[in-house]
Amino acid sequence: MTLRGGLFVLAAGLLGLEAQAQEFTPFRIPLYIFDTGSDDKPQYKVGIYLQVGSVTDGSQTPWRMYEFDTGGTGFLAFPYSATENTPGDYTNTYSSGNVLISNLSNTTVTFEVTDGGAPVSLQADIGLISSASNPSHPDKSINNWTERLPNEAPIEKYFYGDFGMGLGSNAPAPGTTNPVSLFALLPQFGNTSNAGFVIHLGDAPSPDAGKGLIGQGWVQVGLDPNQQDASHWESTAQMVPPSGQTFPNSGQKAYAEILSIGTAMVSTSPGDDAPLTFSDSGIIYDSGTPNIEIHTVGQDAGDAAEVSAALAEALANGGSFSLTGQPYAGSGDSTILDVPVGTVPGVNEIDLSTQNPANSPGLYVNTGIAVYFGRDVVYNLQDGFVGFNTVPEPGCIALFGAGIAIGALHLLRRNSRSRKEKAA
């Protein structure tokens, strides 16, 4: 983890036409895997360690851990201290039940770079949280955020906000004056000739890996020539057409929260010749959701009992769940998920929901974090596809050395301790 060194600032003015004509060199940012669950039930989350210019204690800008959430939209960060609990410009409601309300802040966000590289910064619009709660889960730490700040993280006890990586935009609340839409930050790097990123988490953690920080992965910003080619990936799924919006700074294409359309299938036993099938299912790729989720909403709301019964039968009889997307450019394999229905959190546990935070007209599948374990996942914004490659060797979590883990955890604790000493 590199917190010192030179600072490469990519201000908006440097990413105009002149910058777009230049070659963009991909770089990697560390990601951190946490188990935030109970002793008997793991719940995996991904973090990204950042400095946020508008989050300051007056004398320094602290490094803080934020949830890396491919299902969220826009970056929402808690301030250093709790001074407000008011309505704001943006409201994000998440499938977890968390509700974050924030106000527009244009600020510098600084990222770590792997392998000792100098930190990289971006000037961007984010939301500074003014209110946070989870009405459906009153015992969650987020409901006590005013008491927890600045020394304790309000979200899952590890995160100081939601680093939304969804490829749509978060529009301002009606009646607000002058705010702009919020977008994911990483697609704002680079230019339209190199538009995309790769997420690598490695293999699923061992159930006995412990709690808290248990592993490390990375996200690569920008694609090398091979990664830009769809044939480099074992399977690919087409993205829905671009929304017509573009990301600030880079001009890359923006899309929507439901990023693909495909077919969801529950086979109640091996060799099932009449599986429960849903064509034209919406698909959300979401590292922030602990398990695979099938949302029966809108015109498919009445299917909840049928899906529930099929999943129960599949669990009892060794059945499976598969999800395929619309093939990209005629490619043969568009598999997104293909797992036995089971009870392993983050791998093959499948939940059923009638909630509709995506405002979908019909049934959709949230892949949860399961889609990222064991595979590298590419998002090619220029050509409009998501691609998947099996991790060829034991993943980064299995190889994550104890010394590195202890060092990273020590750094988090040291950062928290310094804040407590300053507040004392």
Buried (B, 14 or more C-beta within 10 A) or exposed (E): BEEEEEEBEBEBEEBEEEBBEEEBEBBBBBBBBBBBBEEEEBBBBBBBBBBBBBBBBEEEBBBBBBBBBBBBBBBBBBBBBBEBEEEBBBBBBBBBBBBBBBBBBEBBBBBBBBEEBBBBBBBBBBBBBBBBBBEEEEEBBBBBBBEBBBBBBBBBBBBBBBBBBBBBBBBBEEEBEEBBBBBBBBBBBBBBBBBBBBBBBBBBBEBEBEEEBBBBBBBBBBBEEEBBEBEBBBBBBBBBEBEEBBBBBBBBBBBBBBBBBBBBBBBBBEEBEEBBEBEBBBBBBBBBBBBBBBBBBBEBEEBBEEBEEBBEBBBEEEBBBBBBBBBBEEBEEBBBBEBBBBEBBBBBBBBBBEEBBBEBBBBBBBBBBBBBBBBBBBBBBBBBBBBBBEBEEEBBBBEBEEEEBEEBBEBBEEBBEEBEEBEE
